[in-house]
Amino acid sequence: MAKIPEKMRWIYDLLLTAAILAMATVLCTLLRRIDDGSGYVNLIFVLAVATISRWTEGYFWGIFSAVSGVLFVNYVFTYPYWEFNFTITGYPFTFLAMLTVSMMISAMNTQIKKQERLRIETEKEAVRANLLRAMSHDIRTPLTSIVGNTAAILENEDSFSSEQKRRLLEDVNEDAQWLIRMVENLLSITRMSGGQAKIEKDCEAAEEIVGVSVSKFTKRFPAIKVSIEVPDEVLMVPMDATLIRQVIMNLLENAAIHGGNVTQIRVCLSREGTNACFSVSDNGVGIPKERLSTIFNGGLSGVSHNNFDMKKNMGIGLSVCYTIVKAHDGTMTAENLDSGGACFRFYLPLEEGINSEIEG
């Protein structure tokens, strides 16, 4: 069942309770036209109480429906009709039975929900711990390189030629750029965690988001040819533009840095049903098959596959991409192409919906 906002929970439970009791009443009324007996009435209302207890929050509505159901059965479906008669044989037992059923189901439901929340929180903490552990490991490598290269220049400036200094500074710049991307990913994770953070969506032209991302990428990787395919129609997609640009940039940079001798990248935008499909494919060596099922969980650090370079954690960027797409009520997939290379796709709904709520 979809998560109900807390401020709407009481109204939802009230309407649900009223609807189920009304359906039980209508059903009993229809059955009365076929069978003058009343044995089925109690069973139908017990079922109604059980359903209400299962799908409402806490104990109140289950107990309320049990009391209401017993009184309603007494007043409407028990002779003399449309009058209360508390002297009916077995009436106290019926009341206690319905009340007990509602309390038992409400108690079980509350316990199930509590266990589910605990399980989810445990999984989220494990994901956070893995991401932070991977980040701390990966951040240490470029920092060590930056410190080592700058110290070498400062301490032995006269020993290096201009070309050697340039190469060392280029290494420093590359590591610094990687750290910037890592910090951006970390900020995105922080932004979408803790309490009930919201993704604020505006309708954006998806073609422009793709174009801006590719333009920024080609300035950093001019040697890699990037082709763009977009539909004739303009796809207006509800999104947080900054976060979706980050997803596309992460996918492009992962292909360039980790794909293994990538010289061409293809970015496609298309409409698939009620979704906009974004895909980024390359002509590299592909992804290790055994890693495809876990590629979005941040666990691809230190893996080698042919020329597939993962010295710095590719998994963190993909985990952030997956989290951002999921926050937009979208989905994301990864696969190896028959022609070689990898292809990442993510799908965003074209219809504007209620701002997604992400629990940290």
C-alpha positions as CSV (number, residue, x, y, z in Angstrom):
1,M,0.0,0.0,0.0
2,A,1.3,3.4,-0.9
3,K,2.6,5.6,1.9
4,I,-0.1,8.0,3.2
5,P,1.1,11.5,4.3
6,E,0.7,11.7,8.1
7,K,-1.6,14.7,8.0
8,M,-3.9,12.7,5.6
9,R,-3.8,9.5,7.6
10,W,-6.8,10.2,9.8
11,I,-9.0,11.2,6.9
12,Y,-7.9,8.2,4.9
13,D,-8.7,5.8,7.8
14,L,-12.1,7.4,8.4
15,L,-13.1,7.2,4.8
16,L,-11.8,3.6,4.5
17,T,-13.7,2.5,7.6
18,A,-16.9,4.1,6.4
19,A,-16.6,2.6,2.9
20,I,-16.0,-0.9,4.2
21,L,-18.9,-0.8,6.7
22,A,-21.1,0.6,4.0
23,M,-20.1,-2.2,1.6
24,A,-20.9,-4.8,4.4
25,T,-24.3,-3.2,4.9
26,V,-25.1,-3.2,1.2
27,L,-24.0,-6.8,0.9
28,C,-26.1,-7.9,3.9
29,T,-29.1,-6.0,2.5
30,L,-28.8,-7.8,-0.9
31,L,-28.4,-11.2,0.7
32,R,-31.5,-10.6,2.8
33,R,-33.5,-10.6,-0.4
34,I,-32.3,-14.1,-1.1
35,D,-32.2,-15.6,2.4
36,D,-34.3,-14.4,5.4
37,G,-31.7,-15.9,7.8
38,S,-29.2,-13.7,9.7
39,G,-26.3,-16.0,10.4
40,Y,-24.3,-14.6,7.5
41,V,-24.6,-11.0,8.8
42,N,-22.3,-11.5,11.7
43,L,-19.7,-13.2,9.6
44,I,-19.7,-10.4,7.0
45,F,-19.3,-7.7,9.6
46,V,-16.5,-9.7,11.3
47,L,-14.8,-9.8,8.0
48,A,-15.3,-6.1,7.6
49,V,-13.8,-5.5,11.0
50,A,-10.8,-7.7,10.2
51,T,-10.3,-5.8,6.9
52,I,-10.5,-2.4,8.6
53,S,-8.1,-3.5,11.3
54,R,-5.6,-4.7,8.7
55,W,-5.6,-1.5,6.5
56,T,-5.9,1.2,9.1
57,E,-3.3,2.6,11.5
58,G,-3.3,1.7,15.2
59,Y,-6.1,0.2,17.3
60,F,-8.8,2.9,17.2
61,W,-10.5,2.2,13.9
62,G,-10.5,-1.6,14.4
63,I,-12.2,-1.2,17.8
64,F,-14.5,1.6,16.5
65,S,-15.6,-0.6,13.6
66,A,-16.2,-3.6,16.0
67,V,-18.4,-1.6,18.3
68,S,-20.2,0.1,15.4
69,G,-20.6,-3.2,13.6
70,V,-22.2,-4.9,16.6
71,L,-24.6,-2.0,17.2
72,F,-25.4,-1.7,13.6
73,V,-26.2,-5.4,13.2
74,N,-28.4,-5.2,16.3
75,Y,-30.3,-2.2,15.1
76,V,-30.7,-3.0,11.4
77,F,-30.4,-6.7,10.8
78,T,-31.8,-8.2,14.1
79,Y,-35.5,-8.6,14.9
80,P,-37.2,-6.3,15.8
81,Y,-35.7,-4.3,12.9
82,W,-34.7,-0.7,13.3
83,E,-34.7,-1.1,17.1
84,F,-32.0,-1.9,19.6
85,N,-32.5,-5.2,21.5
86,F,-29.7,-6.0,24.0
87,T,-31.6,-9.1,25.4
88,I,-30.9,-11.3,22.3
89,T,-29.3,-14.6,23.2
90,G,-25.6,-14.7,22.4
91,Y,-25.4,-10.9,22.0
92,P,-22.6,-10.4,24.6
93,F,-20.6,-13.2,22.9
94,T,-20.9,-11.7,19.4
95,F,-19.8,-8.3,20.7
96,L,-16.8,-9.8,22.5
97,A,-15.9,-11.9,19.5
98,M,-15.8,-9.0,17.1
99,L,-14.0,-6.8,19.6
100,T,-11.3,-9.6,20.2
101,V,-10.8,-10.1,16.4
102,S,-10.3,-6.4,15.8
103,M,-7.8,-6.1,18.7
104,M,-5.8,-9.2,17.6
105,I,-5.6,-8.1,14.0
106,S,-4.7,-4.5,15.0
107,A,-2.0,-5.8,17.3
108,M,-0.6,-8.1,14.6
109,N,-0.8,-5.3,12.0
110,T,1.0,-2.8,14.3
111,Q,3.7,-5.4,15.0
112,I,4.2,-6.2,11.3
113,K,4.5,-2.5,10.4
114,K,7.0,-1.9,13.2
115,Q,9.1,-4.8,12.0
116,E,9.0,-3.6,8.4
117,R,10.1,-0.1,9.5
118,L,12.9,-1.6,11.5
119,R,14.0,-3.8,8.6
120,I,14.0,-0.8,6.2
121,E,15.9,1.3,8.6
122,T,18.5,-1.4,9.0
123,E,18.9,-1.8,5.2
124,K,19.3,2.0,4.8
125,E,21.9,2.2,7.5
126,A,23.8,-0.7,5.9
127,V,23.7,1.2,2.5
128,R,24.9,4.4,4.2
129,A,27.7,2.6,6.0
130,N,28.8,0.9,2.7
131,L,28.8,4.2,0.8
132,L,30.7,6.1,3.5
133,R,33.2,3.2,3.8
134,A,33.7,3.2,0.0
135,M,34.0,7.0,-0.1
136,S,36.5,7.2,2.7
137,H,38.6,4.6,1.0
138,D,38.4,6.3,-2.5
139,I,38.9,9.8,-1.2
140,R,42.2,8.8,0.4
141,T,43.7,7.7,-2.9
142,P,43.4,11.0,-4.8
143,L,44.3,13.1,-1.7
144,T,47.5,11.0,-1.3
145,S,48.3,11.6,-4.9
146,I,47.6,15.4,-4.7
147,V,49.8,15.7,-1.6
148,G,52.6,13.6,-3.1
149,N,52.7,15.4,-6.5
150,T,52.5,18.9,-5.0
151,A,55.1,18.0,-2.4
152,A,57.4,16.7,-5.1
153,I,57.1,20.0,-7.1
154,L,57.6,22.2,-4.0
155,E,60.6,20.2,-2.6
156,N,62.3,19.4,-5.9
157,E,61.2,22.2,-8.2
158,D,64.6,22.6,-9.8
159,S,64.9,18.9,-10.6
160,F,61.8,18.7,-12.8
161,S,61.5,19.9,-16.4
162,S,58.6,22.0,-17.5
163,E,57.0,19.0,-19.1
164,Q,57.4,16.9,-16.0
165,K,55.8,19.6,-13.9
166,R,53.0,19.9,-16.3
167,R,52.3,16.2,-16.1
168,L,52.3,16.3,-12.3
169,L,50.0,19.3,-12.3
170,E,47.7,17.5,-14.7
171,D,47.5,14.5,-12.4
172,V,46.7,16.9,-9.5
173,N,44.0,18.6,-11.6
174,E,42.4,15.2,-12.5
175,D,42.4,14.0,-8.9
176,A,40.9,17.4,-7.8
177,Q,38.2,17.1,-10.4
178,W,37.4,13.6,-9.2
179,L,37.1,14.8,-5.6
180,I,34.7,17.6,-6.7
181,R,32.5,14.9,-8.4
182,M,32.6,12.8,-5.2
183,V,31.6,15.8,-3.1
184,E,28.7,16.6,-5.4
185,N,27.5,13.0,-5.1
186,L,27.9,13.1,-1.3
187,L,25.9,16.3,-1.2
188,S,23.1,14.7,-3.3
189,I,23.0,11.8,-0.9
190,T,22.8,14.2,2.1
191,R,20.1,16.2,0.4
192,M,17.9,13.2,-0.1
193,S,18.3,11.8,3.3
194,G,17.2,12.6,6.8
195,G,13.6,13.0,7.7
196,Q,11.2,13.6,4.8
197,A,13.3,15.4,2.2
198,K,11.4,16.4,-1.0
199,I,12.4,16.4,-4.6
200,E,11.0,19.6,-6.1
201,K,10.0,18.9,-9.7
202,D,9.5,21.4,-12.5
203,C,8.6,20.5,-16.1
204,E,11.8,20.7,-18.0
205,A,12.6,20.1,-21.7
206,A,14.6,16.9,-21.5
207,E,16.4,17.7,-24.7
208,E,18.0,20.8,-23.1
209,I,19.0,18.9,-20.0
210,V,20.8,16.3,-22.2
211,G,22.4,19.0,-24.3
212,V,23.8,20.9,-21.4
213,S,25.2,17.8,-19.8
214,V,26.9,16.6,-23.0
215,S,28.3,20.1,-23.7
216,K,29.9,20.1,-20.2
217,F,31.2,16.6,-20.6
218,T,32.9,17.2,-24.0
219,K,34.8,20.2,-22.6
220,R,36.5,17.8,-20.2
221,F,36.8,14.9,-22.5
222,P,37.3,16.4,-26.0
223,A,38.8,13.2,-27.4
224,I,35.6,11.2,-26.9
225,K,33.0,11.6,-29.7
226,V,29.5,11.9,-28.3
227,S,26.4,11.5,-30.5
228,I,22.9,12.7,-29.4
229,E,19.6,11.3,-30.6
230,V,16.4,13.0,-29.5
231,P,12.8,12.7,-30.8
232,D,11.0,15.3,-33.0
233,E,8.6,16.1,-30.2
234,V,9.7,18.1,-27.1
235,L,9.5,15.9,-24.1
236,M,8.5,18.0,-21.0
237,V,9.5,15.9,-18.0
238,P,8.8,16.7,-14.3
239,M,12.3,16.7,-12.7
240,D,14.8,18.4,-10.5
241,A,17.0,19.6,-13.4
242,T,20.2,19.8,-11.3
243,L,19.9,16.3,-10.0
244,I,19.1,14.8,-13.5
245,R,22.0,16.6,-15.0
246,Q,24.2,15.0,-12.3
247,V,22.8,11.6,-13.3
248,I,23.7,12.1,-17.0
249,M,27.1,13.5,-16.1
250,N,27.9,10.6,-13.8
251,L,26.9,8.1,-16.5
252,L,29.0,9.9,-19.2
253,E,32.0,10.2,-16.9
254,N,31.7,6.6,-15.8
255,A,31.8,5.5,-19.4
256,A,34.9,7.7,-20.1
257,I,36.8,6.8,-17.0
258,H,35.8,3.3,-16.3
259,G,34.6,1.9,-19.6
260,G,38.0,0.8,-21.0
261,N,39.3,2.5,-24.1
262,V,36.0,4.3,-24.9
263,T,36.1,6.5,-28.0
264,Q,32.4,6.9,-28.7
265,I,29.4,7.5,-26.5
266,R,25.8,7.6,-27.6
267,V,23.1,9.5,-25.7
268,C,19.5,8.8,-26.7
269,L,16.3,10.4,-25.5
270,S,12.9,8.8,-26.4
271,R,9.4,8.4,-25.3
272,E,8.4,4.9,-24.1
273,G,4.7,4.9,-23.2
274,T,4.2,7.3,-20.3
275,N,7.9,7.6,-19.6
276,A,10.9,9.5,-21.0
277,C,13.8,7.1,-21.6
278,F,17.4,8.4,-21.3
279,S,20.2,6.0,-22.4
280,V,23.9,6.3,-22.3
281,S,25.9,3.6,-24.2
282,D,29.6,3.3,-25.1
283,N,31.9,1.2,-27.2
284,G,34.1,0.0,-24.3
285,V,34.6,-3.4,-22.9
286,G,31.4,-3.7,-21.0
287,I,30.6,-4.5,-17.4
288,P,31.7,-7.8,-15.6
289,K,28.6,-10.0,-15.9
290,E,28.8,-11.1,-12.2
291,R,28.5,-7.4,-11.2
292,L,25.5,-6.4,-13.3
293,S,23.0,-7.5,-10.5
294,T,24.7,-5.4,-7.9
295,I,26.0,-2.5,-10.0
296,F,23.8,0.2,-8.3
297,N,24.6,-0.7,-4.7
298,G,27.9,1.2,-4.5
299,G,30.0,-2.0,-4.4
300,L,32.3,-1.8,-7.4
301,S,35.5,-0.7,-5.9
302,G,38.8,-2.2,-6.9
303,V,37.4,-4.6,-9.5
304,S,39.2,-5.3,-12.8
305,H,37.8,-6.7,-16.0
306,N,39.8,-6.6,-19.2
307,N,40.5,-2.9,-19.6
308,F,37.5,-1.9,-17.4
309,D,39.1,0.6,-14.9
310,M,37.6,0.8,-11.5
311,K,40.5,2.0,-9.4
312,K,38.2,4.7,-8.1
313,N,34.8,3.5,-7.1
314,M,32.5,3.5,-10.1
315,G,29.7,2.1,-7.9
316,I,29.3,5.2,-5.8
317,G,28.4,7.4,-8.7
318,L,26.0,4.8,-10.0
319,S,24.4,4.3,-6.6
320,V,23.8,8.1,-6.5
321,C,22.3,7.9,-10.0
322,Y,20.0,5.1,-8.9
323,T,18.9,7.0,-5.8
324,I,18.2,10.2,-7.7
325,V,16.1,8.4,-10.4
326,K,14.2,6.4,-7.8
327,A,13.5,9.7,-6.0
328,H,11.8,10.9,-9.2
329,D,9.6,7.7,-9.2
330,G,11.7,6.4,-12.1
331,T,13.6,3.2,-12.8
332,M,17.2,2.4,-13.9
333,T,18.8,-0.5,-15.7
334,A,22.3,-1.6,-16.9
335,E,23.3,-4.1,-19.5
336,N,26.1,-5.1,-21.8
337,L,25.5,-4.6,-25.6
338,D,26.0,-7.4,-28.1
339,S,28.1,-5.1,-30.1
340,G,30.4,-4.4,-27.1
341,G,30.3,-1.8,-24.4
342,A,27.7,-1.0,-21.7
343,C,24.4,0.7,-21.8
344,F,22.7,2.5,-18.9
345,R,19.0,3.5,-19.2
346,F,16.8,5.4,-16.8
347,Y,13.1,6.2,-17.1
348,L,11.3,9.2,-15.7
349,P,7.4,9.6,-15.7
350,L,6.1,12.2,-18.1
351,E,3.1,13.0,-15.9
352,E,3.5,15.5,-13.1
353,G,2.8,13.8,-9.7
354,I,3.0,14.6,-6.1
355,N,6.5,15.5,-5.0
356,S,8.3,12.4,-4.0
357,E,9.1,11.9,-0.3
358,I,12.4,10.2,0.5
359,E,12.9,8.7,3.9
360,G,16.4,8.8,5.2
